[in-house]
Amino acid sequence: MNKALKTIIIVMLSKRYIGNKHTPENKFLNSKIKWLQANEIKEFKEQYKKVINAKIILRVKKKTEKGSNWHISLNPRKLKELYGIIEE
């Protein structure tokens, strides 16, 4: 798994973005991948889509004051898999 994706999962676990507690996707991801090169960003986005499709990270459209944005949180039913990913 991509190093940046592992970092994002670790940060989300440490900040307890699990289940109902969520964070805006664009703001969170851009702050974590801004130091990557173009080819690494492409690889990250491919792996990120796989993680979303595997429902390890939940992605939900939420209404905000400025419109509606995608928000992400970790799936509480997949915590064992998350800890396995981190240990690799």
JOHU-V411823 format. One record per run of one state. SS is the DSSP state (~ for helix, > for strand, _ for the rest). FROM is the first residue (numbers start at 0). LEN is the number of residues. If there is no record, write none. Layout:
[[SS & FROM & LEN] [SS & FROM & LEN]]
This chain:
[[_ & 0 & 2] [~ & 2 & 12] [_ & 14 & 3] [> & 17 & 1] [_ & 18 & 4] [> & 22 & 2] [~ & 24 & 9] [_ & 33 & 4] [~ & 37 & 16] [_ & 53 & 3] [> & 56 & 8] [_ & 64 & 2] [> & 66 & 8] [_ & 74 & 1] [~ & 75 & 12] [_ & 87 & 1]]
